[in-house]
Amino acid sequence: MDRMTSHTASQDALHELSASDYACYRVGFPERTFQTLAQHGIGAAEDRILDFGLGTGTLARGFAVRGCAVTALEQTPEQIAAAKNIAEFEGLDIEWVLGRAEQTCLPGNQYDAVTAGQCWHWFDRPRVAQEVYRLLKPSGQLAIIHFDWLNIPGSVAEASEQLMDAFNPLSAKPHLKYGNGVGIYPAWTLDVNQAGFEYIQTFSFDVVVPYTPQAWRGRVRAHQALSGKMTTEQILRFDLALKGLLEIKYNDEMLEIPHRVWGLVCVKT
């Protein structure tokens, strides 16, 4: 196997590992998220909804359950395959589109709402905000939503992040870059304002999510500081270190991880 073939095989394995961890261990948005969006007029039966950066498809599936006509757009084939498997198992009808949020090639003025769950930071944000404006019907809404663990001093989340930094010191601490460690994203309000959106509102609420040690390891492996920055071999070495930390410092017991849901909703006028 030559160097190029070996590199390609390694990247394929990394994508499969990342997609598998996303599907198995990333907890979906709490039910209260959909209730809050419904209060803003997003997610009524028969609404046409376009979901960007679908991840495990938690938003897309949640809206499909509510009778919405859902299109899910994602640029990673492995991620679409993982989310599609879950949706088909649940008997949900979702249209899957492989493409980029910056240039969807979808027709404009078609959607009642566009949602972006846990992904806005991955985009060329000004371009995507303009593309969303084009895609929405008049009075259509954009919802940007995050669901982050909280970096509380002395917590297992803080210890896990310190271990991430030790294994990947050049990662520029992406877990702090946008949400400032507290799951709040004020810069997104400027993105949508500059694209022409109005009636900008934000909301947040906190929940505690229980994880087994194995599930927490999978959840951390799916974090962008690892899946987006490190090789498969580096991730596996990190995982062994995290396993040891949980066994020694936390007695390998059930973990309760504080999380924050933060959302922004705005309107195309």
Backbone bond lengths (Angstrom), bond angles and torsions (degrees), N, CA, C in turn:
res aa  C-N    CA-C-N  psi(-1)  N-CA   C-N-CA  omega(-1)  CA-C   N-CA-C  phi
1 M - - - 1.465 - - 1.527 108.58 -
2 D 1.353 117.30 123.47 1.455 119.19 -179.79 1.514 110.35 -77.67
3 R 1.356 115.50 173.05 1.467 120.44 -174.59 1.517 111.75 -62.06
4 M 1.357 117.07 -41.75 1.459 120.09 -179.00 1.519 111.44 -64.82
5 T 1.345 116.59 -43.13 1.462 120.25 178.70 1.516 110.98 -63.87
6 S 1.353 115.98 -41.16 1.462 120.16 178.82 1.518 111.02 -62.79
7 H 1.352 117.06 -41.68 1.461 120.28 179.41 1.516 110.88 -64.07
8 T 1.354 116.62 -42.26 1.464 120.34 -180.00 1.521 111.22 -63.64
9 A 1.339 116.30 -42.76 1.464 120.14 178.76 1.516 110.89 -62.88
10 S 1.338 116.75 -39.32 1.463 120.83 178.78 1.518 110.90 -64.86
11 Q 1.349 117.14 -41.87 1.464 120.47 178.83 1.517 110.90 -65.58
12 D 1.341 117.42 -39.70 1.468 120.35 177.56 1.520 110.46 -61.81
13 A 1.334 116.49 -42.93 1.472 120.16 178.96 1.517 110.83 -63.36
14 L 1.345 116.34 -38.31 1.460 120.14 179.32 1.518 110.95 -65.08
15 H 1.337 117.24 -43.00 1.461 120.60 178.85 1.527 111.10 -62.75
16 E 1.354 115.92 -40.36 1.464 119.57 179.46 1.522 110.96 -66.53
17 L 1.340 116.80 -41.73 1.466 121.03 177.52 1.515 110.54 -61.63
18 S 1.332 116.99 -46.29 1.455 121.61 -178.56 1.520 110.81 -63.02
19 A 1.330 117.32 -47.24 1.463 120.67 -179.54 1.518 111.21 -62.67
20 S 1.336 116.64 -39.93 1.461 120.79 179.23 1.526 111.08 -64.28
21 D 1.333 116.86 -44.75 1.464 120.39 178.98 1.520 110.98 -64.64
22 Y 1.329 117.31 -40.71 1.461 120.20 177.10 1.522 110.13 -58.02
23 A 1.324 115.75 -47.80 1.462 120.13 -175.37 1.523 112.17 -67.05
24 C 1.349 116.46 -37.53 1.463 120.39 -173.42 1.522 113.88 -86.67
25 Y 1.338 117.15 -35.29 1.456 118.95 -163.80 1.529 115.70 -121.52
26 R 1.323 118.54 -13.68 1.463 118.01 178.32 1.523 108.59 -82.15
27 V 1.325 115.62 116.24 1.465 121.06 -177.28 1.522 109.03 -70.74
28 G 1.327 116.14 137.07 1.454 120.48 179.73 1.522 112.21 -71.40
29 F 1.327 115.40 164.68 1.458 120.18 178.19 1.524 110.40 -59.54
30 P 1.331 117.51 138.33 1.466 120.10 179.37 1.528 111.84 -61.01
31 E 1.319 115.40 156.19 1.460 121.31 179.07 1.520 111.48 -55.94
32 R 1.308 116.58 -33.63 1.466 119.95 -179.35 1.534 111.35 -60.85
33 T 1.331 117.72 -26.32 1.461 120.55 177.39 1.515 110.50 -60.31
34 F 1.323 116.97 -46.83 1.466 121.23 -179.25 1.526 110.83 -68.44
35 Q 1.330 116.70 -35.35 1.466 119.65 177.07 1.526 110.64 -64.22
36 T 1.341 116.12 -40.46 1.464 120.10 179.31 1.522 110.64 -67.51
37 L 1.326 117.27 -42.99 1.468 120.19 177.71 1.524 110.98 -62.98
38 A 1.328 117.01 -37.14 1.461 120.18 177.92 1.526 111.33 -62.57
39 Q 1.322 116.74 -35.05 1.464 120.35 176.61 1.529 111.65 -64.22
40 H 1.335 115.69 -25.12 1.468 120.97 176.44 1.530 111.89 -91.40
41 G 1.330 117.30 4.47 1.454 120.74 177.94 1.515 114.30 85.00
42 I 1.327 118.28 21.40 1.461 122.47 -179.86 1.526 109.45 -113.18
43 G 1.344 115.87 123.79 1.457 119.75 174.00 1.514 114.67 107.14
44 A 1.320 118.06 18.22 1.467 120.22 175.14 1.527 109.37 -71.20
45 A 1.326 116.50 153.59 1.457 121.20 178.63 1.527 110.40 -53.81
46 E 1.340 114.13 135.71 1.467 124.45 178.89 1.527 113.66 75.79
47 D 1.324 118.92 0.97 1.466 119.77 170.34 1.528 108.87 -59.89
48 R 1.328 115.46 141.12 1.470 120.25 172.30 1.521 107.84 -90.64
49 I 1.330 116.06 117.07 1.462 121.40 -175.11 1.520 109.80 -123.54
50 L 1.323 115.22 133.34 1.461 122.82 174.28 1.519 107.84 -110.48
51 D 1.328 115.99 122.86 1.464 121.13 -178.42 1.517 109.53 -108.78
52 F 1.341 116.26 122.60 1.459 122.74 179.35 1.527 110.93 -91.40
53 G 1.348 116.26 147.95 1.465 120.77 172.08 1.506 111.70 53.44
54 L 1.308 118.14 58.25 1.455 122.27 -161.35 1.515 115.73 -65.50
55 G 1.360 119.02 -20.37 1.465 118.85 -178.10 1.511 111.07 60.78
56 T 1.315 118.23 -125.08 1.467 121.54 176.57 1.524 112.09 -79.95
57 G 1.326 116.63 -2.30 1.456 120.48 -177.58 1.507 113.26 83.20
58 T 1.325 117.48 19.93 1.463 119.90 -174.48 1.526 112.24 -61.85
59 L 1.336 118.27 -42.00 1.464 119.92 177.51 1.523 110.67 -71.57
60 A 1.327 116.41 -47.43 1.464 119.96 -178.95 1.527 111.00 -57.08
61 R 1.324 117.21 -45.34 1.461 120.79 -179.44 1.525 111.16 -67.89
62 G 1.336 116.11 -38.31 1.461 119.19 179.38 1.519 112.21 -62.56
63 F 1.328 116.62 -39.33 1.464 119.75 177.96 1.527 111.40 -73.34
64 A 1.332 117.49 -35.96 1.461 120.33 178.24 1.524 110.99 -62.89
65 V 1.327 116.87 -39.58 1.468 121.04 176.98 1.522 110.85 -58.81
66 R 1.326 116.00 -32.50 1.468 121.27 -178.30 1.519 113.24 -85.99
67 G 1.317 117.29 7.81 1.451 120.94 174.94 1.512 115.13 87.73
68 C 1.335 117.90 13.00 1.458 121.18 177.59 1.530 109.96 -79.12
69 A 1.329 115.52 153.76 1.463 121.56 171.57 1.521 107.16 -88.97
70 V 1.332 117.02 106.81 1.459 121.76 -167.66 1.525 111.32 -109.90
71 T 1.321 114.79 132.12 1.460 122.82 168.90 1.521 107.28 -114.77
72 A 1.341 117.17 130.94 1.462 121.74 -178.52 1.523 109.03 -116.19
73 L 1.334 116.31 123.08 1.464 121.97 -177.52 1.516 109.96 -112.28
74 E 1.324 116.34 130.67 1.462 123.03 -177.81 1.521 108.44 -150.98
75 Q 1.320 117.68 142.60 1.462 120.22 -177.61 1.517 113.99 -94.40
76 T 1.327 117.70 -0.67 1.461 121.55 -178.87 1.527 110.38 -111.23
77 P 1.342 119.12 114.50 1.469 120.39 -178.17 1.523 113.07 -57.77
78 E 1.354 116.74 -38.51 1.466 119.68 -179.40 1.514 111.80 -62.00
79 Q 1.342 115.81 -36.55 1.459 119.30 -179.26 1.519 111.28 -71.10
80 I 1.340 116.67 -39.39 1.462 120.03 175.67 1.522 110.26 -61.00
81 A 1.333 116.58 -44.70 1.467 119.93 -178.85 1.520 111.47 -60.79
82 A 1.346 116.91 -42.77 1.460 120.10 -179.74 1.526 111.41 -65.52
83 A 1.336 116.67 -45.68 1.469 120.42 -179.84 1.526 111.21 -67.02
84 K 1.322 116.37 -38.37 1.473 120.61 -179.76 1.523 111.12 -63.77
85 N 1.331 117.00 -39.42 1.467 120.26 178.53 1.522 111.21 -59.88
86 I 1.335 116.39 -43.08 1.462 120.23 179.46 1.523 110.48 -64.77
87 A 1.342 116.20 -45.97 1.467 120.50 -178.21 1.520 111.29 -62.68
88 E 1.328 117.56 -41.87 1.469 120.35 -179.92 1.523 110.57 -66.53
89 F 1.334 117.15 -38.00 1.462 120.52 176.56 1.524 110.71 -60.96
90 E 1.347 116.23 -36.15 1.469 120.87 -179.75 1.526 112.40 -85.87
91 G 1.339 117.83 -0.03 1.453 121.68 177.12 1.521 114.04 71.96
92 L 1.331 116.90 31.99 1.461 121.58 -175.98 1.520 110.88 -101.84
93 D 1.328 115.16 142.33 1.465 122.22 -178.82 1.526 109.03 -101.06
94 I 1.335 116.64 108.66 1.463 123.01 -179.21 1.524 108.54 -132.58
95 E 1.316 116.56 138.83 1.459 121.10 174.33 1.527 108.56 -86.66
96 W 1.330 116.80 126.83 1.456 122.04 -176.68 1.526 109.89 -106.32
97 V 1.323 116.62 128.91 1.460 121.61 -178.07 1.523 109.33 -127.08
98 L 1.317 116.42 125.21 1.461 121.59 174.81 1.525 107.90 -89.41
99 G 1.322 116.28 117.01 1.453 118.76 -177.44 1.512 112.03 -179.76
100 R 1.325 115.50 179.19 1.458 122.78 -177.23 1.524 110.38 -105.91
101 A 1.312 116.00 140.03 1.460 120.91 -178.29 1.523 111.66 -65.27
102 E 1.328 117.24 -29.60 1.461 120.60 -178.24 1.527 112.34 -69.27
103 Q 1.328 117.01 -26.38 1.465 121.46 -179.86 1.523 107.92 -150.30
104 T 1.320 115.72 85.50 1.457 120.57 -171.41 1.522 113.27 -75.28
105 C 1.328 117.32 -26.01 1.467 122.99 -173.43 1.531 112.07 64.99
106 L 1.313 117.35 16.35 1.457 122.43 175.55 1.531 109.36 -89.66
107 P 1.334 117.82 153.37 1.467 119.96 -179.94 1.525 112.20 -67.10
108 G 1.332 116.52 147.83 1.456 121.57 -177.84 1.512 113.79 -83.06
109 N 1.346 115.09 165.27 1.474 122.68 176.17 1.534 112.25 57.87
110 Q 1.340 116.29 40.07 1.465 120.17 -174.02 1.522 114.50 -114.17
111 Y 1.328 118.76 -19.72 1.462 120.07 -166.58 1.521 112.01 -116.32
112 D 1.343 114.25 141.54 1.466 120.17 175.59 1.525 110.90 -75.72
113 A 1.325 116.14 -29.82 1.469 120.18 179.58 1.516 109.49 -153.52
114 V 1.321 115.41 146.97 1.462 123.39 169.25 1.520 106.77 -119.29
115 T 1.324 116.40 132.81 1.464 121.02 179.70 1.527 109.84 -119.72
116 A 1.334 115.04 147.06 1.462 121.46 177.69 1.515 107.23 -136.62
117 G 1.316 116.81 101.79 1.454 121.74 -176.53 1.519 111.73 -99.43
118 Q 1.307 116.78 116.92 1.467 123.08 172.70 1.532 112.24 60.48
119 C 1.326 117.55 34.17 1.467 117.94 -173.58 1.525 114.34 -144.51
120 W 1.331 119.50 -7.02 1.462 120.56 -172.75 1.530 111.58 -59.06
121 H 1.317 117.88 -32.46 1.461 122.08 -178.45 1.522 112.98 -69.83
122 W 1.337 117.47 -16.73 1.460 120.27 179.05 1.526 112.22 -79.49
123 F 1.320 117.40 -17.79 1.456 121.63 -169.66 1.522 112.98 -90.94
124 D 1.338 115.27 164.05 1.462 121.61 159.81 1.525 104.34 -75.28
125 R 1.303 116.86 92.19 1.464 121.71 -163.18 1.524 113.90 -60.65
126 P 1.329 120.64 -45.36 1.468 119.06 178.40 1.525 112.79 -59.50
127 R 1.337 116.85 -40.29 1.461 119.96 179.75 1.522 111.79 -66.73
128 V 1.331 116.12 -41.47 1.463 119.04 -179.08 1.524 110.75 -68.03
129 A 1.325 117.75 -39.33 1.464 120.09 177.67 1.524 110.73 -59.69
130 Q 1.325 117.31 -40.56 1.462 120.83 177.59 1.529 111.69 -67.81
131 E 1.337 115.87 -38.59 1.463 119.61 178.67 1.529 110.71 -66.24
132 V 1.322 117.05 -40.61 1.468 120.15 176.74 1.523 110.49 -60.85
133 Y 1.316 116.49 -42.86 1.475 120.31 179.56 1.524 109.96 -58.72
134 R 1.320 116.97 -39.64 1.466 121.23 179.24 1.529 111.52 -66.70
135 L 1.317 116.75 -37.80 1.463 121.45 -173.97 1.526 113.20 -75.42
136 L 1.330 116.58 -30.25 1.463 120.41 -173.75 1.528 111.97 -75.46
137 K 1.331 114.29 148.59 1.458 119.99 168.22 1.530 109.59 -68.78
138 P 1.313 118.85 160.38 1.473 119.34 170.64 1.528 110.20 -54.24
139 S 1.310 116.55 134.01 1.470 124.41 -175.94 1.532 112.51 72.64
140 G 1.331 117.30 6.82 1.455 120.03 173.96 1.520 110.65 -69.39
141 Q 1.339 115.99 161.71 1.465 120.18 -173.36 1.527 112.14 -124.86
142 L 1.314 114.22 145.86 1.460 122.79 171.37 1.526 108.11 -105.90
143 A 1.328 115.85 133.81 1.463 121.45 174.45 1.520 108.77 -124.29
144 I 1.332 116.46 119.97 1.463 123.34 174.52 1.524 106.95 -106.37
145 I 1.337 116.96 125.16 1.459 119.82 -171.25 1.526 109.66 -133.79
146 H 1.323 115.50 139.75 1.462 121.92 175.81 1.523 109.70 -127.47
147 F 1.327 114.43 153.26 1.466 121.98 178.70 1.528 106.28 -141.14
148 D 1.333 116.77 94.81 1.461 122.38 -170.24 1.517 111.68 -117.14
149 W 1.349 115.31 143.35 1.450 116.85 167.86 1.526 108.96 -70.64
150 L 1.324 116.59 155.35 1.461 121.53 -177.14 1.522 110.67 -100.08
151 N 1.319 115.33 134.29 1.459 122.60 -176.64 1.536 109.71 -85.97
152 I 1.320 115.88 69.78 1.460 121.46 -177.06 1.535 109.61 -83.82
153 P 1.333 118.41 131.77 1.476 120.69 -179.14 1.525 111.76 -54.88
154 G 1.322 115.19 132.41 1.454 121.14 178.60 1.518 114.48 85.51
155 S 1.330 117.37 -2.07 1.460 120.63 -176.32 1.525 111.47 -87.41
156 V 1.332 115.95 166.32 1.454 120.37 176.24 1.522 110.83 -65.23
157 A 1.333 117.26 -30.66 1.464 120.02 177.13 1.524 110.68 -64.25
158 E 1.333 116.80 -44.16 1.462 119.74 178.22 1.526 110.79 -62.45
159 A 1.331 117.11 -43.80 1.465 120.54 179.68 1.525 110.91 -62.41
160 S 1.323 116.64 -38.28 1.468 120.69 179.35 1.521 110.69 -67.36
161 E 1.321 117.06 -39.92 1.464 120.55 178.58 1.523 111.21 -66.97
162 Q 1.323 117.52 -38.47 1.462 120.21 177.29 1.525 110.83 -63.01
163 L 1.324 116.09 -36.03 1.456 120.13 177.16 1.531 110.36 -69.12
164 M 1.333 117.10 -39.25 1.473 120.80 176.09 1.518 110.42 -57.80
165 D 1.336 116.10 -46.18 1.466 120.36 -178.97 1.532 111.37 -63.93
166 A 1.326 116.78 -35.84 1.461 120.21 179.71 1.525 111.33 -66.41
167 F 1.332 117.05 -37.65 1.454 121.01 -179.63 1.521 112.70 -82.46
168 N 1.331 116.89 -23.61 1.460 120.67 -176.13 1.524 109.35 -137.91
169 P 1.335 118.77 68.84 1.470 121.15 -174.16 1.516 113.83 -65.68
170 L 1.348 118.22 -15.34 1.459 121.07 -179.40 1.523 112.47 -95.12
171 S 1.318 116.73 11.34 1.472 120.18 -175.45 1.510 113.38 -75.66
172 A 1.333 118.81 -6.23 1.475 123.32 -178.83 1.527 111.26 59.28
173 K 1.337 115.92 25.75 1.461 121.94 176.86 1.526 112.50 45.68
174 P 1.356 117.62 62.33 1.467 119.02 -178.09 1.518 113.05 -62.98
175 H 1.348 118.03 -19.70 1.452 119.14 177.78 1.532 111.72 -70.39
176 L 1.335 117.37 -13.96 1.466 121.13 177.52 1.523 112.86 -110.74
177 K 1.335 117.45 -14.77 1.458 121.00 -167.28 1.518 113.13 -60.47
178 Y 1.330 117.24 -44.09 1.465 119.93 -173.37 1.529 112.91 -106.27
179 G 1.325 117.31 -44.59 1.450 120.16 -177.17 1.511 113.78 -88.98
180 N 1.334 117.16 0.91 1.467 122.38 177.78 1.523 112.68 55.28
181 G 1.315 116.51 26.37 1.453 120.84 178.37 1.515 114.13 76.18
182 V 1.341 117.02 -1.49 1.473 120.02 -177.93 1.531 111.92 -123.37
183 G 1.330 117.49 7.19 1.460 120.10 174.09 1.509 115.31 70.32
184 I 1.323 118.12 30.87 1.468 122.74 178.95 1.529 108.05 -121.35
185 Y 1.340 117.49 135.78 1.467 122.40 -171.04 1.533 111.87 -128.56
186 P 1.321 117.58 70.94 1.469 119.72 -176.17 1.527 113.82 -64.47
187 A 1.337 118.35 -27.58 1.465 119.97 -177.77 1.522 112.55 -64.44
188 W 1.331 117.12 -24.94 1.462 119.56 -179.39 1.534 110.95 -64.76
189 T 1.329 117.13 -29.12 1.466 119.43 178.99 1.528 110.88 -64.04
190 L 1.327 117.02 -33.38 1.462 120.57 177.66 1.523 110.87 -71.67
191 D 1.335 117.15 -37.63 1.464 120.74 178.60 1.520 111.21 -55.80
192 V 1.322 116.47 -49.43 1.461 119.84 -173.98 1.529 111.41 -76.10
193 N 1.330 116.17 -33.24 1.464 119.57 177.74 1.523 110.48 -62.25
194 Q 1.317 116.89 -43.69 1.462 121.41 -178.51 1.521 112.24 -68.82
195 A 1.329 117.58 -23.23 1.462 121.30 177.97 1.528 112.32 -84.02
196 G 1.339 117.60 -5.22 1.456 120.81 177.25 1.509 116.02 105.17
197 F 1.336 117.80 1.22 1.459 120.16 178.52 1.530 110.54 -73.22
198 E 1.329 115.04 152.12 1.460 120.81 178.97 1.523 109.88 -131.11
199 Y 1.336 115.84 179.43 1.474 123.12 179.52 1.532 110.40 53.27
200 I 1.324 116.08 48.29 1.464 122.06 -177.11 1.529 109.62 -75.44
201 Q 1.318 115.93 125.48 1.463 121.80 177.69 1.530 109.51 -131.36
202 T 1.317 116.37 150.92 1.463 120.99 175.67 1.526 109.49 -127.54
203 F 1.322 115.39 157.97 1.461 121.48 176.14 1.526 108.79 -146.64
204 S 1.311 116.15 160.28 1.464 120.80 174.60 1.519 109.72 -157.07
205 F 1.328 115.19 153.79 1.463 121.34 171.91 1.523 107.79 -157.95
206 D 1.325 116.53 157.64 1.467 122.22 -175.33 1.524 110.88 -111.67
207 V 1.327 114.77 145.54 1.466 121.78 175.90 1.526 108.22 -140.23
208 V 1.322 115.85 157.80 1.463 121.70 173.68 1.525 107.87 -106.64
209 V 1.340 116.12 127.27 1.459 121.56 -177.35 1.528 109.11 -110.75
210 P 1.341 118.61 122.20 1.468 120.63 177.92 1.531 111.23 -81.28
211 Y 1.323 115.94 138.72 1.467 122.41 176.82 1.519 109.52 -132.73
212 T 1.325 116.79 138.97 1.453 119.17 162.72 1.528 107.36 -72.34
213 P 1.337 118.56 159.19 1.473 119.15 176.71 1.530 112.93 -55.01
214 Q 1.330 117.38 -40.83 1.461 120.31 179.33 1.525 111.13 -63.80
215 A 1.336 116.75 -43.03 1.463 120.33 179.91 1.528 111.26 -66.19
216 W 1.332 116.83 -37.62 1.466 119.04 177.91 1.526 110.70 -65.07
217 R 1.317 117.35 -40.31 1.461 119.61 176.91 1.529 110.56 -60.47
218 G 1.326 117.15 -41.85 1.455 119.99 177.81 1.514 112.03 -65.95
219 R 1.326 115.67 -39.15 1.473 119.68 178.50 1.530 110.91 -63.46
220 V 1.315 117.07 -42.32 1.462 120.02 179.80 1.525 110.72 -68.67
221 R 1.329 117.49 -37.95 1.472 119.93 177.28 1.527 111.59 -59.99
222 A 1.332 116.60 -29.62 1.461 120.43 -179.42 1.523 112.46 -82.45
223 H 1.336 118.02 -1.00 1.466 121.10 179.69 1.518 110.20 -71.62
224 Q 1.337 115.63 146.24 1.464 120.97 -176.65 1.526 112.97 -61.68
225 A 1.335 118.17 -26.38 1.462 120.27 179.12 1.524 111.52 -64.75
226 L 1.349 116.84 -21.86 1.456 121.26 178.24 1.518 111.08 -105.65
227 S 1.349 116.89 -59.81 1.455 120.56 -172.92 1.516 112.40 -64.36
228 G 1.324 117.51 -26.23 1.455 119.82 -179.08 1.509 114.54 -97.29
229 K 1.359 118.00 -4.22 1.460 120.09 -170.94 1.531 114.85 -129.86
230 M 1.329 118.36 -21.43 1.454 120.95 -169.50 1.525 111.26 -120.07
231 T 1.337 115.90 158.15 1.457 120.64 176.22 1.529 110.13 -76.52
232 T 1.335 115.11 166.05 1.461 119.50 178.27 1.526 110.93 -57.72
233 E 1.335 116.43 -42.99 1.464 120.61 -179.03 1.528 110.62 -63.05
234 Q 1.324 118.06 -42.17 1.464 121.26 178.83 1.521 111.04 -64.24
235 I 1.324 116.62 -40.44 1.469 120.26 179.31 1.528 110.60 -63.82
236 L 1.315 117.06 -41.59 1.466 120.17 -179.70 1.527 111.23 -65.76
237 R 1.340 117.62 -38.13 1.464 120.15 176.19 1.524 110.75 -65.35
238 F 1.340 115.84 -41.91 1.469 119.66 176.25 1.527 110.15 -60.12
239 D 1.323 117.21 -42.96 1.460 121.02 -177.01 1.524 111.07 -60.90
240 L 1.325 117.19 -39.24 1.467 120.16 177.35 1.525 111.04 -64.34
241 A 1.344 116.25 -38.59 1.468 119.83 178.32 1.521 110.62 -66.25
242 L 1.341 116.98 -41.02 1.468 120.38 178.76 1.529 110.55 -66.22
243 K 1.310 116.89 -38.74 1.465 120.84 176.91 1.522 110.19 -57.60
244 G 1.346 116.47 -46.47 1.461 120.15 178.74 1.512 112.46 -63.29
245 L 1.339 117.01 -40.27 1.461 120.56 179.00 1.528 111.17 -61.51
246 L 1.328 117.21 -43.66 1.464 120.31 -179.06 1.526 111.43 -66.85
247 E 1.330 116.61 -35.90 1.461 119.96 179.83 1.527 111.33 -69.17
248 I 1.334 116.08 -41.95 1.467 120.27 -173.97 1.528 112.11 -82.13
249 K 1.341 116.33 -49.97 1.457 119.67 -171.95 1.526 113.06 -85.62
250 Y 1.334 117.16 -28.74 1.465 120.12 -175.13 1.519 112.37 -119.71
251 N 1.329 117.21 13.45 1.468 122.85 174.09 1.527 113.20 58.17
252 D 1.358 115.61 21.87 1.462 120.59 177.64 1.531 111.98 54.57
253 E 1.342 116.17 35.33 1.461 121.65 -177.56 1.524 110.94 -97.78
254 M 1.329 115.48 171.51 1.464 121.43 175.74 1.525 109.39 -59.12
255 L 1.334 116.03 137.06 1.453 121.49 -175.68 1.528 110.01 -110.86
256 E 1.330 115.92 139.17 1.465 121.18 175.63 1.524 107.62 -113.98
257 I 1.332 115.94 112.83 1.460 122.21 -171.01 1.527 109.91 -109.38
258 P 1.346 118.73 115.39 1.469 120.28 176.34 1.531 111.13 -66.82
259 H 1.324 116.10 135.20 1.457 123.26 179.01 1.532 110.12 -129.07
260 R 1.307 114.78 159.45 1.468 120.71 174.06 1.526 109.96 -128.37
261 V 1.328 115.81 130.90 1.467 122.44 169.29 1.516 107.66 -95.52
262 W 1.324 115.51 127.52 1.475 121.21 177.41 1.520 107.55 -129.38
263 G 1.315 116.55 135.78 1.450 119.92 -179.73 1.514 112.99 -139.56
264 L 1.313 114.33 153.13 1.470 123.05 174.55 1.520 107.42 -126.08
265 V 1.311 115.89 134.09 1.464 121.83 177.09 1.528 107.85 -127.84
266 C 1.336 116.76 134.40 1.464 121.53 178.70 1.522 109.86 -145.77
267 V 1.327 115.76 167.78 1.465 121.61 -168.62 1.524 110.69 -124.88
268 K 1.323 115.86 137.50 1.466 121.63 169.67 1.513 108.68 -81.55
269 T 1.315 117.26 120.05 1.465 120.33 -177.98 1.532 110.75 -106.34
